[in-house]
Amino acid sequence: MHNLDIIITLAGGLAAALVLGWITQRLGLSTLVGYMAAGIIVGPHTPGFVADQSLASQLAEIGVILLMFGVGQHFHPQELLRVWRLAVPGAVAQSALAAAAGWGVARWFGWSNTAGLVFGMALAVASTVVLTRMLVERQRLSSRDGHVAVGWLIAEDLFTVAALVVLPVIASGGADALETGEALLIALGKVVAFGAVVMLVGSRLAHRALERAAGSQSSELFTLTVFVLALGIAVIAAEVFHVSVALGAFFGGLVVGQSRFGPQAAADMGPFRDVFSALFFVSVGMLFNPAFVAEQPLMVLAVLGVVLVLKPLVAVGIVLAYRDTPRTAATVGVGLAQIGEFSFILASLGLGLGVLPREALDALVVAAIVSIALNPLLFRAVERFVPSERPTSAAMAEAVEAAPASDLAADAAAPPVLLAGGGSLGGRVLQRLAGAGVPMTLLQPEAGGALDSLPQRVSQLVGDVASPGLLEAAGARRARLLVVADLPLVEKMRVCRAVRELNPRIAIIGAAANDAEGAWLRDFGAAFVCDALDEQAQQIARAVRARL
C-alpha cells in the first residue's frame, strides 16, 4: 500500500477549509476565520477526523513563504513615502505600546521576558490581508484614510521583518549583553549580505529568467519560474545565510516585484498563495485547544483587550494628535483592531525556538478569530457613524509634497487611459495620444512585443491583459477609458469583461476586424467600435469623391 498521509492531510484539511470558508463568507466574515475553525475541527483536540499535524506544519511553511513573497511583491515604497510623516512614527509608537502591553500580560501570567517580548510583538502587528480586503470591498483603498492605513501596516510589516532577524538571536540567550550584541551584529551582517547578494546579483538573474520564461510564450513555464524563484530564494536564505525562510521569501518578492513582469507574476502566484495560505491557517487552528478558553478566561479577555481596545485607541489618539480627520483616525484604528498572518509567523518561529509557551498560540488563535470576525462590523460602524471629511490643510500639504509627480498629474486631471495591445494599430494610437499629452498605460500580452522606449507619461506592463492583478496594477479602477487594439477576439472579450468587473463606469473603445467582431465587442460593453473595413471604405470613398 502506498503512504497516503500527505494526500489525506491535504484533502481533509482543504475540504474543511473550503466548507467553513464558504460558510463564513456567506455570514459576511473573513474566510480566515473559517480556515482557522477548520483547523480546530481536523485537529487533535476535537473528535472525528484528525489530520497529520507534522505534515500540515511542513506544508504550511510553503504558505508562509508564499505569503511573505506576496508581501515583497506588493511592497511599494511610494505608498509609505506618501504618508510617512504620520504612518511611520504612528506605527512605531502604536507597536511599542501594544508590544509593551502584550509583554505585561505575559509577565502577569508568569512567562519569561523573552516570551513576553515575542508575544507582545505578535499582538502589535495587524493583518495586511484583512485590512486590504476590507478597504477594497468598501472602495476606500485609494482614499486618504486608505493610504494612511496601508502605509501604517507597511511600516508594521517592516518591523516584523526586522523581528524575524532579531528573534533567533534573542532566543539563543547569550551569556551577557556583550555576547548578545555580538550575535545580533553577526545576524544583521548575514541579513545585509543576503540582501546585497539578492538585490545585486539575484535581481539580474531573476529578471533574465523571467524574460526567458515570458519569451517562451508558455504560461506554465512562466508560472513555474516564479514558483521556483520564491522557493529557491527562501531555501538559499535558510541554508546558506542562516536566516528565516520568511525573510528570504520577502526579499525574493522584492526582486520579482521590481520586474516589469511583476504584476503577471503576482497574478500567477495568487492561486498557489491562496491554497497554501489557507493550509497555513488550518495548521494554526490545529494547534488550538478549545479547552483553553474555559481554563484561561482571564488571559483571553486580556489579549482581546489589547487587540480590540488598546491598539485602536492608541492609533486613533496618534492620528488625531497629528490633526488628521476623524474618518482617517477611525479607519486606522479599526484596521489595526485585528491580528493575522504575521502574528502567527512570529508565534510559530517563537514556538519552534522554544521561547514561547503553547498557551500563547492558543491565545493568539482566539484573538485572531474574534477580531477578524468583528472587523467587517467595525468598518460598517465607521461608515455609518463617522462622516467622511476633507483632510486638514496640513494633511493635504503632506500628501502633495510626498506624492510623485506622475501621481499628481493623474489625480489632478483624468485617470490614465489603458491601451490593451500595442501592435501595429496600438502603436500608432499610442504615438498619437502620447503626442497629445494623454497619460496612458500600455498592456502588452507578450514580452516580445514590449516597447524598449516609451514616450513621456506612458507606462507599460507585460502579462495576461485580462488578469485582475495586472489590471489592478495598471490602475483599472481609476481609469476612464480602455482602448482594445491588437488582440485576438477572445482576448478582447476577456479584457473587456475583466475591466468592467473592476470598474463598471469605464468607457471601452474597441477596434474590430469585421462586422461580427464589432458585434461581439458591443455585447461585451464597448461604447464605440472602430471597424477597420468601414474606415478603409470611408477613406477610399473620400479619395474617389475628391478625384471626381
N, C-alpha and C positions, 0 to 999 in steps of 0.2 A: 504494500500500500504506500502511496506517495504521502509525504507530510504536507497536509493542507492547512497547517496552523495559520500561516500568513493569509491565505485566501479566506479562511473562516473569520479571522480577525477583521480583515478589510470589509468583507461582506456584511458581517454583523454590525460593526461599528458605523459604517457608512449608511446602512439601511436604517438604523436607529436615528442617525443624524438627519437623514432625509425626511423621515416621518415627523420627528419632533421639530425640525427646522421649518417644515411646511406649516405645522400647527401654529408655531409661534409667529410666523409671518402673517398668517390669517388673523391672528389676535392683535396684530399691529405692533408686535415686539420684534426685537432684533433676532435674526437666526442664530447668533452666537449663543443666546440663551438656550435655544433648542439643542445646539450641539453639546453644550456642557451637560444639559439634562440627559441627553442620550448617553454620554459617558457615565453618568451616575447609574443609569439603568443597566448598562452592559458591564459595569464594574464589579469588583469582588465584594462590595459591601451591600449589594442588593440581591434578592433571589432571582433565579432564572439563568438565562444565558450569560456566561462570563467570558469576555474576550481575553486574549493573551496580553497581559499588561506590558510585558517586556517588549514584545513585537510592536505593540501600539506606540510605545515610547520611542522606539527606533524610527518607525515611520513618521512619527510626529516631528522628529528632527528635520525631516525634509520640509515639513510645514514651516518650521522656524526659519530655515534657510530661504524658502521662497517668500515668506513674509518680509524678512529683512532685505532680501533682494528687491522686492517691490518698493520698500521704503526708500532704498537708494535710488531706484529708477525715477521715482516721483519727487525726489528732493530737489526743489528749485530754490536756489539761494535768493533769487529776486523776490520770492514770496515773503521770506524772512526780512530782507532789507526794506521792503515796503513799509513794514510796521515795526521795525526793530527797536525803536525808542520805547515802545510800550511792551512789545511781546517778550523781548529778551530779559529786561530787569523784572518784569512781572512774572515770567516763568521761573527765574532764579529765586525770587522771594517766595512765591507760592510753593515751589518744590521744596525749598528749605524748611518752610514752616510745616508742610504736610509730612515731610520725612521726619522732622523732629517729633511731631505728634505720633507718628507710627512707632518711632523709637520709644516714646514714652509708654505707649500701650504695651509694647513688647516687654519693656522692663517691669511694668506693673504686674505682668504675668510670669515674671521670673526668668525671662530669656536673657541670653548674653547680649553684650553691647553690639557685637558683630551681627548677631541675628536681628537685633532691633534696627540696625542701620540698613540691612538688606530689606527687611520688612517695610521700613519707612520709605525707602526708595520705590518699592513695588506699589505702595499706596499712593505715592505722589504723582506717578505718571498715568495719564489717561490714554484711552484707545483712539488712535488716529482713524482706524477703520470705522468705528461707531460715529465719531464726530463728523467725518467727511460724508458718511451716508446720510446723517441727519440734515446736514446743510444742503446736500444735493436734492434730497426729497422736498425740501422747503424753498428751493431756489434762492438760497442765501449764500452760496459758496463764493460768488463774485461780488458780494456786498462788502461794505466797510467792516461790519461786525464779523462776517465770514472770514475776511482776510486776517483780522486780528486773532480770531480763534485758531485758524490754521497756522499762522506764524507762531503763536504761543505753543502749540503742540509740536511744531518743528523744533523749536528750542528745547522742549522737553525730550524729544527723540534724541537730540544730540547729547543731552545729559545722560540718557540711558545708554547710548553707545559708549560714552566715557565710563559709565559704571561697569559695563562689560569688561573693560580693561582693568579697572581698579579692583573688582571683586575677587578675582583669584589671588591677588596679592594680599588683600585683607584676610582671606581665608587661610593663607599659609601661616599667619600668626608668627611673624618674626620675633626673635628673642628681645629686641629692643627697637626703639624708634629709628635708630640709625640703620639697622638691618632691614627694617620695613621700608624705609626711604630708598635704600639701595635697590631692593626688589622692585619697588614701584618705578624707579627710573629705568631699570632694565626692561620691565614690561612695556613702559611707554616707548622706549627705544625700539623694541620689537614692532610695536604698532606703527611707529613712524617709518621704520624700514619697510614694513609690509605695504603701507600706504604709498610710499615712494615707488616701490617696485611695481605695484598695481597701476598707479596713475601714469607713470612714465613709460614703463615697458608694456605692462598688460593692456593698457588702453590701445596702444598701436596694434598689438596682436589681436585683441578682441575686435577692434574696428575692421581690421583686414579680414578676419574670419567672417564677420557679419556681411561685409561687402561680397566675399566669395559666395557665401550661402545665398544671399539675395540675388546675386548674378546667375546662380544656377536655375532660377525660376522654379524652385521646388519649395513649397511651403513647409513640407515635412523636414527637409534639411535645415531650413532656417530656424524652425522651432527647436529642433534637436540641438543646433548650435547654441542657442540661447540657454537651453536647459543644461548643456554641458558646461557652459561658462559659469552659470550660477553655482552648480555643484562643485565644479573644479576649483574655482577661486576659494570657495569655502573650505574645501579639503586642504588646499595648499596653505591657507591661513592656519588651520589647526595642526597639520603635520609638520610643516616647515618652520613657521614662525611662532607656533605655540600660542596663538590667540584663538578666541572662540570662533566657531563656525558662523555664529550670528553676525559678528563683526566683519568676518571675511565676506559674507554674503552682502552686507551693506556696501562695502567697497566695490564688490562686483556689480551691484546695481548702479552705483555712481558711474562706473566705466561705461556700461551699456546704455545708460540714460543719456550720456553726452553724445552718443552716436546719432546720426540722422535717422537711423532705424530704430531709435529708442521707443517711440510710440507703438510701432508694429511689434517690437519685442515684448512690450508690456501687454499688448492685446493678446499675443500668442501665449504668454505665460499665465494669463488670467485664469483659464480653466484649471490648470495644474495647481495654481496657488489656492484657488477656491477649494479644491478637493482635499489637498494636504493640510491646509489651514483648518478645515473642518475636522480632519482627523486629529490635529493638534489639540483643538478644544475638547474633542471627545476624550483624548488621553488625559487631559487635565481633569475632566469630570470623573474619570475612572479612579483618580486618586482621592476623591472626596468621600468622606464617611458621613452619611446623613445624621448619624447619632451625635456628631459633633455639635450640632445646633442645640440639642437638648442638654448636652454635657457642658457646653461653654456659652451660655446665652449672653453673659456679660461681655465676653470677647467679641461676639458677633455684633452686639449693639455698639461697642466702642469702635470697631472697624467701620461699621456703617456710618457712625457719627463723623469720622474723619473724611470718608468719601463723599457723603451726601450733604454734610453741613459745613464742616471746616473748610474744605477745599473751595466750594463755591463762594462762601462768604469772603474768604481771603482774596479770591480772584476779583470779585465784584468790588471790594474795597480798593484794590490796587488800580483797577480800570477807572473808577470814579475819582481816585486821587490824581490821576493823570488828566482829569477834566474831559474825559470822553463821554459819550452819550449813555443813558441808562440802558438803551437797547443793546449796545455793544457789551456793556458790563454784564447784562443778564445772559446774553448769548455765550460769552466766555465762561461765566460761572456755571451755567447748565451744561455746557460742553465738557467741562472738567469734572462734573459730578458722576464719574464712572471710571472703571478700570477695565483693562482688556489684555490684548496680546503681549504688550511689553511687560506688564506686571508678571505674567506667567513665565515669560522668558527669563526675567531676573530671578523669580522664585525657583524655577526649575534648575537654574545654574547654582543658586544657593543651596538647594536641596542636594544636588549632585556633589557639591563641595563639602557637604556635611556641616554647614554653618547655620542652616535654617531648620527648625523642627517641623515635623509633619503637620502639626496643628496650624502652622502659618499658611500652608497651601489650602487647608480646609477653610480657613477664614477668608482667604482671597477669593475662593470659588463662590462662597456665599455672597460676598460683597459684589463680585462681578455679575452674578445672576440677578441680584436685586437692583443694582444700579443701572445695568444695561436695560433691564425690563422697564424701569421708571423713566429712562432718558427721553423716549418719544413723548411721554405725558408731560414732562417738564418743558420740552420745547413747545408743545402746544400751549401750555400755560403762558410762556413768554410771548408767543404770537398774539394771545388773546388779551393779556393784561398790560404788556409793556409796549407802548406805541413806538413805531419806527420814526426816528428823528434824524434831522440833518446833523452831521458831526460839527463839533465846535471849530472855530477858525484855526485853533492850534492843531487839531487833528487833520483838518484839510491841508494846512501848510505842510505837515509832516508827510502826508501821502503824496503831495505834489513834488516835494523835494526828493523823496525816495524812489518814486516811480520812474522806470526807464522812459526815454523819450518816445519809443515806439508805443508803449502802453498809453501814454498821454495822448498821442495822436489818435489812437484807435478809440479811446474813450471820449475824447472831445468831439470827434466827428462821427462817422459811421463805423460800426464794427467791420472787420475785414471781409472782403469777398473771397469765397472759396472757389477755386478752379480745379475741377477733377479731370485729369488727363491733359498732359502738356505736349502732345504730339504736334503734327503739322498745323492743325487748326488751333489747338490750345496755345501753342507757342505764339502764333500771330495775335490771338486775343490778349495774351499776357503782355506782349510788347506794346500793343495799343493802349491798354488800360494803364500799364506802368508809365507810359509816356504821358498820360493824362494825370498822373499823380494819385491813382487809385490804389490804396493799400490792399494787398491780397495775399492769400496763401495757396500755393500750388500743391496739389496732391497727386503724386506720381505712383502708379501701381507697380512699377518695376525699377530696379536700380539702374538698369541700362539706359532708361530714358531720363534719368535725373540730370538737371542742368548744373554744369560746373560753376557758372557765374550767373548771378541773379541781379535784376535791376533793383534800384533802391525801393524800400518799403515792400519788398516781395520776399516771403519766406517759402520754404519748401520742406515737405515731409514725404517720405517714401514708405510704402507698405500697402496693405489692403485698404483701399479707399473707402470701403463700406464698413470698416471696423469701428465700433463705437469708441474704442480707446484712441485711435488715430484722429477721429473726428473731434473728440473732446480736446485733444492736444492742439488741433488746428483752430479751436475757438468756434465750433459749430453752434454752440448755444447762443453766442452773441452775434453771429454773422447775419447780415441782411440778405445776402444773395449767394446762391450756389449756381455756378456755371458748369454744366456737364458737357464735356467736349469729346476728346479722343478715347473712347472706351467702347468695348463691346456692349450690345444692348442689355445683356444680363447684368453686367456690372453697372450700367447706367441706372437700371431699375433698383439694384441693391443700394447704391449710394443715395438715390432719391428717397427711398423708404427709410434708410438709417438716419439721414439728416432730418427728415420730417419728424421722426420719433424724438430726436433730441431738441428740435426747435420747430414747433408747429407753425410759427409765424414767418419762417424764412421763405423768400421768393426763389423759385427754381427756374433757370433758363437752360434749355437743352438744345443740343444740335442733333438733328435726325438725318439719317442717310436716305430715308424714303418715307412714304406716307404711313406705312404700317408702324415703323419705329416711332414716328411722331405721335401716332395714336396711343402707343404704349406709354410714352413719356408723359402725355397729358393725363392718362389714367393714374400714373404714379406721382402726380402733383406738380408737373411743370406748368408754370403760368404762361410761359412764352416758349414756343418751339420754332427753331430756325431750320427749315428744310433745305438741304443743300441743292436739290434739284430745282426747287422753286426759286432759290436765289440765283442759280445759274440761268434759268429760263428768263428771269426778270432782267438780268444783265444783258443777255443776248437780245431780248426784245427791245431794250432801251437802245442798244447799239444799232439794230436794224432801223428803228424809227429815226435815229439821228442821221443815218446814211440816206434815208429817203427824204 
